[in-house]
């Protein structure tokens, strides 16, 4: 299964006005909550776990302007993915290095292998310059989802 199969337009943010990692995480987790994928208490736990994980080691792939923040949480039934895209950048992975595409991943705590496969699939897919360029041109969540299904 490709990560695009875990996405819906409700959890894809195109051009949000976020400018920090924290705003990006908060916005993506909020989209999962609004979509009914997780309840708010799990959202709070997810935000905390994502910040802790990022504090340990950055999940940004600076050379391609992509971030893949991720965490494993008890109580999740299945992996969840949310996506944000902004040509001007969502946050800086390092000074003057904008992160333009962020795929947030939350997985059940017990699924280490599936979690790693999902992260690997995202990293492999987003290494494609053509895919990244097409995502950055997408003007709606539906278009972004279509781009992903075309390239994957």
N, C-alpha and C positions, 0 to 999 in steps of 0.2 A: 504494500500500500504506500502510495506517495503522500507526502505531507499535505498536498493540495486536497486530497480526499477528506482531510480533517477540517478543512476551512469552509466557511459559508460567508456570504457577503456581510453578515452582521458582525463578524469578527475581523474584518479587513478595514483598516483606516487609511484613506488616501489624503495626503496633504494636511495632516493635523498640525496645529501650531505648537507642538511640543518642542522644547529646546534643551531638555536635559534627559539623562538616562532615567531618572526618577519619574519625570512626567510621562515618558514613553512607557515605562512599566505600568504606572498607574492607569494610563489610558488603555493599554491593551488588556490588562486584567479587568478593567471596568467593562470593556466590550464583551468579554467572556461572561461577566455577571449579567449584563443587560440581555445577552442572548440566551440566558438560562442554563449555560453550561456549568456554572459553579455558583453556589450561594455566596453571599457577601462574606460570611465568616471564613470560608475557604479562600476567598479573594484576598482577605487581609493576611492570611497565612502564606498565600502565594507571593504577595508583594514582599513580605519579610524574607522568605526563602530566596527569592530572586536577588534581592539586595545583598544578602549574605553570600550567595554564590558568586555574584559579580565582584564583591569585595575580596574574595579569595583569588580569583583570576578572571581577567576580562574575557568576555565572550565575543568581543568585537574582532572581526577579521578586517584589519585596517586597510590592507592593500586592495580590497574590493568594496569597502564602505558598507559592510553588512554586519549586523549584530544578531546573535542567536542566544539570547538569555534563556536559561532553562533551570528547572528545578523538578525534583521528584517529591510528591506529597502523599502522605497516607490518606486514604479515603477516596481517592479518585478511582473511578471505575475504568477509565480509558484515557489515553493521551489526548491532550488538547493543544491546539495551535491557534495563535492569533498573529496577524500580519499588519505591519505599518510601512507605508512607503511615502517618502517626501523628497523630491529632487534637491531641495535646498538643505536637506539633512534634518534628522530628528534630534541628534545630539552629537557631540564630538567624542570620538573614541580616544583621541589624543588631541592635543592642541592643533587646531587647523585641519583636522582630519574628520570630515563629516561622515556619520553613519546614516545612510540613506534608506536602507531596507532593514527592517527588524522582524525576525520570525521568532516569536515567543513560544516556548514549549513547556508544558506542564505534563508530567507523567506520573502514573501511580508509583508509589515507593517500591513496590515489589518487582517492577519490570525493568531491571537494569539493561538487559540485552536489547529489548524493544526500544528503550529510551535512546541508547547509543545508536541503534540502526536509524531511528528517526532523525537524530541530530546529523548523522553522516549523510543521510539522503538530502537534508536541507543544505548542508555545506556543499555537497557535490553539485546540486542543482544551481545554487546561487553563484557558483564559480563561473557559470556561463555568462559572458558579457552580453550576449543577445537577449537572454532572459532578463537580466538586470535592466538593460535599456528599455525593453518592452514594459516591464513593471513600472519603471519611472515615468513612462509616457501614459500609463493607465489613468483615466480620469474618474473612474468609478470602481467600487469594490467588485462589481460584476465583471467589469473589463479585466481587472487584475486576476480574478479567479479564472477567467477564460484564458488569459495569457499563460497562467501556470499549467492548466490542463493541456494547452497546445504544446508547450515545451517539455512537459513531463510525459 
